Amino acid sequence: MTNKSTNRGPKLGTTLYSLTRDFHGRRITLEDAVRRVAELGLGPGLEVVGFQSFRGWPRLTDEQIHGFRSLIDETGLVPACIGGNADAGIRRDRLLTPDELVSYMEAQIVAARQLNFPVVRVQYSVTPDDMERLLPIAEREDVKLGLEIHAHHSPRHPLVLALLERYEQLGSPHLGFIPDWGSSMRRLPPSRLEAGRRSGLPDSYIRRIEESWLAQHELGPILDDEALPEMYRAAYQILEEEGVGAEGQPLARNSIGLFGHASPSDWELLAPWTVHMHGKFFDIDETGDEPSVPVRDILRVFAESGYDGYISSEWEGWHWNLTADPWDMVARHQKLEQRVLDDLFAENANAGSKASSGDH
């Protein structure tokens, strides 16, 4: 566990994905964003998305490499993770072959090392066989590959367990996972529901989508991808019964694909293989808490596991919250994380003190 005065336990950072709306609106450049992270004290960890941040990704020019490394040196931030793109559908005519996907990922691993990022985020297009083929490349470049576990997936999903089995066979510290906290929700984000109301969606429709999500939450995480089409059909049936048009589809899709049901305790299975984390969040309420993500329960698992890597605060409320300041949201999230970590650290210290006293 950690607090400001120690170097133990999880460390905080920011992913520039939180600023996607500003990137899309051309209101900010990569250099602007990096400098502001440093100025606002939202590091030390820095995560960027490769294809969002570097023109020509993953083929970088010497000027790009030198410019970024100089910027990092100047700001004092720490490169924590770079988001790779494992999209097998980048061609218009067909999917990439396994050989082509491995080659595409190799170029991104090389680019990560050129920029001094120690971790590359990969996605589900990369199979256990692909990961095994990429391992020698990751070892050569001394870069860790972390598969992001993002809703609807969860720690006990068959795809994740298959990767875990392969990792255990290979036994390399260069392979791991990146838990995304959006896989462990306790309710739908209030701001998402409010956005639906503002757009004119009927309260009855919003209520039924929320009830559907809560019913699935009682059942636990989705472990069978073949069930997904039926879940989407059921959500669209609600949409039809409530007389809602296409404007209601995003909420239906989000409720199934973006907000997960995994128990925080499920992360214990993968904690030893965690190489980075996405501190996904959507809202910070008036009490300073995240109402839809059980931050304390998740952090307890990783703090007690001995995880000492970075957590990137990742605000994904920008999809529907058009008025909130992303910098303020990230700052408030990090304040919450630090408060929770300090509390956990104090609890651990008190427990150790009591145990020591009991020995006499």
C-alpha positions as CSV (number, residue, x, y, z in Angstrom):
1,M,0.0,0.0,0.0
2,T,1.1,3.5,-0.4
3,N,0.8,7.2,0.4
4,K,2.5,10.3,-0.7
5,S,5.5,9.7,1.6
6,T,6.3,6.2,0.4
7,N,7.4,4.5,-2.8
8,R,5.5,1.3,-2.0
9,G,2.4,0.1,-3.5
10,P,0.4,1.4,-6.5
11,K,1.5,4.6,-8.1
12,L,-0.8,7.1,-9.8
13,G,-0.8,8.5,-13.3
14,T,-3.0,9.7,-16.1
15,T,-3.9,8.4,-19.5
16,L,-4.3,11.0,-22.2
17,Y,-7.3,9.0,-23.5
18,S,-9.2,11.0,-20.8
19,L,-8.7,14.0,-23.1
20,T,-10.0,12.4,-26.3
21,R,-12.7,15.0,-26.8
22,D,-10.1,17.8,-26.7
23,F,-7.9,15.8,-29.1
24,H,-10.8,15.3,-31.5
25,G,-11.7,19.0,-31.3
26,R,-8.1,20.0,-32.0
27,R,-8.1,22.0,-28.8
28,I,-5.0,20.4,-27.5
29,T,-1.8,18.9,-28.9
30,L,0.2,16.0,-27.4
31,E,2.8,18.4,-26.1
32,D,0.2,20.6,-24.5
33,A,-1.4,17.6,-22.8
34,V,1.9,16.2,-21.4
35,R,2.9,19.6,-20.1
36,R,-0.5,20.1,-18.4
37,V,-0.3,16.7,-16.7
38,A,3.0,17.7,-15.2
39,E,1.8,21.3,-14.3
40,L,-1.3,20.0,-12.5
41,G,0.6,17.2,-10.7
42,L,-1.4,14.5,-12.3
43,G,1.5,12.2,-12.8
44,P,4.1,10.9,-12.3
45,G,2.8,8.1,-14.6
46,L,1.9,9.0,-18.1
47,E,0.0,6.8,-20.6
48,V,-0.7,7.7,-24.2
49,V,-2.5,6.0,-27.0
50,G,-0.1,5.4,-29.8
51,F,-2.3,6.1,-32.9
52,Q,-4.0,9.0,-31.1
53,S,-0.7,10.7,-30.2
54,F,1.8,10.1,-33.0
55,R,1.1,10.7,-36.7
56,G,2.3,7.7,-38.7
57,W,2.1,5.3,-35.7
58,P,3.9,2.9,-35.3
59,R,6.5,4.1,-37.8
60,L,8.1,7.0,-36.0
61,T,10.6,9.6,-37.2
62,D,13.8,10.5,-35.3
63,E,12.2,13.9,-34.7
64,Q,9.2,12.4,-33.1
65,I,11.2,10.1,-30.9
66,H,13.7,12.8,-29.8
67,G,10.9,15.4,-29.3
68,F,8.9,13.1,-27.0
69,R,11.8,11.9,-25.0
70,S,13.0,15.4,-24.5
71,L,9.5,16.4,-23.4
72,I,9.5,13.6,-20.8
73,D,12.9,14.7,-19.5
74,E,11.8,18.3,-19.2
75,T,8.5,17.6,-17.4
76,G,9.8,14.8,-15.1
77,L,6.9,12.5,-15.9
78,V,7.4,8.7,-16.2
79,P,6.3,6.8,-19.3
80,A,4.1,4.1,-17.8
81,C,2.2,2.5,-20.7
82,I,1.4,3.1,-24.4
83,G,-1.8,1.9,-25.9
84,G,-1.1,-0.3,-28.9
85,N,-3.7,-1.2,-31.6
86,A,-4.4,-4.9,-32.1
87,D,-7.2,-4.3,-34.5
88,A,-7.2,-7.1,-37.0
89,G,-9.7,-5.1,-39.1
90,I,-7.5,-2.2,-40.1
91,R,-7.7,-3.2,-43.8
92,R,-10.8,-2.4,-45.8
93,D,-10.9,-5.7,-47.7
94,R,-10.2,-8.4,-45.1
95,L,-8.9,-9.2,-41.6
96,L,-5.2,-9.4,-41.0
97,T,-3.7,-12.8,-41.0
98,P,-1.9,-14.0,-37.8
99,D,1.5,-13.3,-39.4
100,E,0.4,-9.8,-40.4
101,L,-1.0,-9.1,-36.9
102,V,2.2,-10.2,-35.2
103,S,4.2,-8.1,-37.6
104,Y,2.0,-5.1,-36.9
105,M,2.4,-5.6,-33.1
106,E,6.1,-6.0,-33.4
107,A,6.4,-2.6,-35.0
108,Q,4.4,-1.1,-32.0
109,I,6.6,-2.9,-29.5
110,V,9.7,-1.4,-31.2
111,A,8.1,2.0,-31.2
112,A,7.3,1.7,-27.4
113,R,10.9,1.0,-26.7
114,Q,12.0,3.9,-28.9
115,L,9.8,6.2,-26.7
116,N,10.9,4.5,-23.5
117,F,7.5,3.0,-22.6
118,P,8.0,-0.2,-20.6
119,V,4.4,-1.6,-21.2
120,V,2.3,-1.9,-24.4
121,R,-1.4,-2.4,-24.0
122,V,-2.8,-5.1,-26.4
123,Q,-6.3,-6.2,-27.1
124,Y,-8.3,-9.3,-27.7
125,S,-7.4,-9.8,-31.3
126,V,-4.1,-11.1,-30.0
127,T,-4.6,-14.8,-29.1
128,P,-2.5,-16.9,-26.8
129,D,-0.6,-18.2,-29.8
130,D,0.0,-14.7,-30.9
131,M,1.3,-13.7,-27.5
132,E,3.7,-16.6,-27.5
133,R,5.0,-15.5,-30.9
134,L,5.4,-12.0,-29.6
135,L,7.2,-13.0,-26.4
136,P,10.7,-13.1,-28.0
137,I,10.2,-9.7,-29.5
138,A,9.0,-8.3,-26.1
139,E,12.0,-9.8,-24.4
140,R,14.4,-8.5,-27.1
141,E,13.0,-4.9,-26.6
142,D,12.5,-5.4,-22.8
143,V,8.9,-4.3,-23.1
144,K,5.9,-6.0,-21.2
145,L,2.8,-6.8,-23.1
146,G,-0.4,-6.3,-21.1
147,L,-3.7,-7.5,-22.5
148,E,-6.4,-5.1,-21.4
149,I,-9.4,-6.7,-19.6
150,H,-12.2,-4.5,-20.6
151,A,-16.0,-5.0,-20.2
152,H,-17.8,-7.1,-21.2
153,H,-14.8,-9.3,-20.4
154,S,-13.7,-10.1,-16.9
155,P,-11.0,-12.0,-15.0
156,R,-12.9,-15.3,-15.3
157,H,-13.9,-15.0,-18.9
158,P,-12.7,-18.1,-20.9
159,L,-10.5,-15.9,-23.2
160,V,-8.7,-14.4,-20.2
161,L,-8.3,-17.8,-18.5
162,A,-6.8,-19.2,-21.7
163,L,-4.2,-16.4,-21.8
164,L,-3.5,-17.0,-18.1
165,E,-2.9,-20.7,-18.7
166,R,-0.5,-19.8,-21.5
167,Y,1.3,-17.2,-19.4
168,E,1.8,-19.8,-16.6
169,Q,3.3,-22.2,-19.1
170,L,5.7,-19.6,-20.5
171,G,6.5,-18.1,-17.1
172,S,7.8,-14.8,-18.5
173,P,7.5,-11.4,-16.7
174,H,7.1,-9.8,-20.1
175,L,3.5,-11.0,-20.4
176,G,0.6,-9.9,-18.3
177,F,-2.7,-8.1,-18.0
178,I,-4.1,-4.6,-17.7
179,P,-7.2,-4.6,-15.6
180,D,-9.8,-2.0,-16.6
181,W,-12.0,-1.0,-13.6
182,G,-15.0,-0.7,-15.9
183,S,-15.2,-4.5,-15.8
184,S,-16.2,-4.2,-12.1
185,M,-19.1,-1.8,-11.8
186,R,-21.8,-1.6,-9.1
187,R,-24.3,0.4,-11.0
188,L,-24.8,2.3,-14.2
189,P,-23.0,5.7,-14.1
190,P,-25.5,8.4,-13.0
191,S,-24.1,10.8,-15.6
192,R,-24.9,8.3,-18.4
193,L,-28.5,8.0,-17.3
194,E,-28.8,11.7,-16.9
195,A,-27.4,12.2,-20.4
196,G,-30.2,9.9,-21.7
197,R,-32.8,12.0,-19.9
198,R,-31.4,15.2,-21.3
199,S,-31.6,13.7,-24.8
200,G,-35.3,13.1,-24.3
201,L,-35.3,9.3,-23.6
202,P,-38.4,8.3,-21.6
203,D,-37.8,7.6,-17.9
204,S,-39.6,4.2,-18.3
205,Y,-37.0,3.2,-21.0
206,I,-34.1,4.3,-18.8
207,R,-35.5,2.5,-15.8
208,R,-35.9,-0.7,-17.7
209,I,-32.4,-0.6,-19.1
210,E,-31.1,-0.1,-15.6
211,E,-33.2,-2.9,-14.2
212,S,-31.9,-5.2,-17.0
213,W,-28.3,-4.3,-16.0
214,L,-29.0,-4.9,-12.3
215,A,-30.6,-8.3,-13.1
216,Q,-27.4,-9.4,-15.0
217,H,-25.3,-8.0,-12.1
218,E,-27.1,-10.5,-9.8
219,L,-26.1,-13.3,-12.2
220,G,-22.5,-12.2,-12.4
221,P,-20.1,-11.4,-15.3
222,I,-20.8,-12.5,-18.8
223,L,-18.7,-15.6,-19.5
224,D,-20.2,-16.8,-22.7
225,D,-19.9,-14.5,-25.7
226,E,-22.6,-16.5,-27.5
227,A,-25.1,-15.0,-25.1
228,L,-24.3,-11.5,-26.2
229,P,-26.5,-11.4,-29.3
230,E,-29.5,-12.5,-27.3
231,M,-28.7,-9.8,-24.7
232,Y,-28.6,-7.2,-27.4
233,R,-31.9,-8.4,-28.8
234,A,-33.5,-8.2,-25.4
235,A,-32.3,-4.7,-24.9
236,Y,-33.6,-3.7,-28.3
237,Q,-36.9,-5.3,-27.5
238,I,-37.2,-2.9,-24.5
239,L,-36.4,-0.1,-26.9
240,E,-39.2,-1.2,-29.2
241,E,-41.7,-1.7,-26.5
242,E,-41.0,1.7,-25.1
243,G,-41.4,3.3,-28.5
244,V,-37.9,4.7,-28.5
245,G,-36.1,5.2,-31.8
246,A,-32.4,5.0,-32.8
247,E,-31.5,7.6,-30.2
248,G,-32.0,5.0,-27.5
249,Q,-29.5,2.5,-29.0
250,P,-26.3,3.9,-27.5
251,L,-27.6,3.5,-23.9
252,A,-28.7,-0.1,-24.7
253,R,-25.3,-0.9,-26.2
254,N,-23.4,0.7,-23.3
255,S,-25.3,-1.2,-20.7
256,I,-24.0,-4.5,-22.2
257,G,-20.6,-3.7,-23.6
258,L,-19.1,-0.9,-21.5
259,F,-20.2,-1.5,-17.9
260,G,-19.0,-4.9,-16.5
261,H,-20.2,-7.1,-13.6
262,A,-17.0,-8.7,-12.2
263,S,-16.6,-8.9,-8.5
264,P,-13.6,-6.9,-7.3
265,S,-12.4,-10.1,-5.5
266,D,-12.1,-11.8,-9.0
267,W,-9.0,-9.6,-9.7
268,E,-7.1,-11.7,-7.1
269,L,-6.7,-14.3,-9.8
270,L,-4.8,-12.0,-12.1
271,A,-3.1,-9.6,-9.6
272,P,0.3,-11.4,-9.8
273,W,0.2,-11.0,-13.6
274,T,-0.8,-7.3,-13.6
275,V,1.6,-5.0,-15.4
276,H,-0.5,-1.9,-15.5
277,M,-4.0,-0.7,-14.6
278,H,-6.7,1.5,-16.1
279,G,-8.4,3.3,-13.2
280,K,-11.6,3.6,-15.3
281,F,-14.1,6.1,-13.9
282,F,-17.2,8.0,-15.1
283,D,-18.3,10.3,-12.3
284,I,-17.1,11.8,-9.0
285,D,-20.0,12.7,-6.8
286,E,-20.3,15.5,-4.2
287,T,-18.8,13.2,-1.5
288,G,-15.7,12.7,-3.6
289,D,-16.6,9.1,-4.4
290,E,-17.1,7.3,-7.7
291,P,-20.7,6.1,-7.4
292,S,-20.6,3.4,-10.1
293,V,-17.1,1.9,-9.6
294,P,-16.1,0.2,-6.2
295,V,-12.7,2.0,-6.1
296,R,-11.9,1.0,-2.5
297,D,-12.7,-2.7,-3.0
298,I,-10.6,-2.9,-6.2
299,L,-7.7,-1.0,-4.7
300,R,-7.7,-3.2,-1.6
301,V,-7.2,-6.3,-3.8
302,F,-4.2,-4.9,-5.7
303,A,-2.6,-3.1,-2.7
304,E,-2.8,-6.3,-0.7
305,S,-1.3,-8.3,-3.6
306,G,1.8,-6.1,-3.6
307,Y,1.1,-4.5,-6.9
308,D,3.5,-1.5,-7.2
309,G,2.9,-0.5,-10.8
310,Y,1.0,2.5,-12.2
311,I,-2.7,3.2,-12.3
312,S,-3.8,5.5,-15.1
313,S,-6.8,7.5,-14.2
314,E,-9.0,7.0,-17.3
315,W,-12.1,9.2,-17.5
316,E,-14.5,7.7,-20.0
317,G,-17.4,10.0,-19.2
318,W,-16.3,12.3,-22.0
319,H,-18.5,10.1,-24.4
320,W,-21.7,11.7,-23.0
321,N,-20.6,14.4,-20.4
322,L,-20.0,17.4,-22.7
323,T,-19.6,20.0,-19.9
324,A,-17.3,18.5,-17.3
325,D,-13.6,19.6,-17.4
326,P,-11.5,16.4,-18.0
327,W,-8.6,17.9,-16.0
328,D,-10.8,18.5,-13.0
329,M,-12.3,15.0,-13.3
330,V,-8.9,13.3,-13.4
331,A,-7.7,15.5,-10.4
332,R,-10.7,14.5,-8.4
333,H,-10.3,10.9,-9.2
334,Q,-6.6,10.9,-8.2
335,K,-7.6,12.6,-4.9
336,L,-10.1,9.7,-4.3
337,E,-7.5,7.1,-5.1
338,Q,-4.9,8.7,-2.9
339,R,-7.4,9.0,0.0
340,V,-8.3,5.3,-0.3
341,L,-4.7,4.2,-0.6
342,D,-3.8,6.3,2.5
343,D,-6.7,4.7,4.4
344,L,-5.7,1.2,3.4
345,F,-2.1,1.9,4.3
346,A,-3.1,3.1,7.7
347,E,-5.4,0.1,8.2
348,N,-2.5,-2.2,7.3
349,A,-0.1,-0.4,9.7
350,N,-2.6,-0.5,12.5
351,A,-3.2,-4.2,12.0
352,G,0.5,-4.9,12.0
353,S,0.9,-2.9,15.2
354,K,-1.8,-4.8,17.0
355,A,-0.5,-8.1,15.8
356,S,3.0,-7.1,17.1
357,S,1.6,-6.1,20.4
358,G,-0.3,-9.3,20.7
359,D,2.9,-11.3,20.5
360,H,4.2,-10.0,23.9
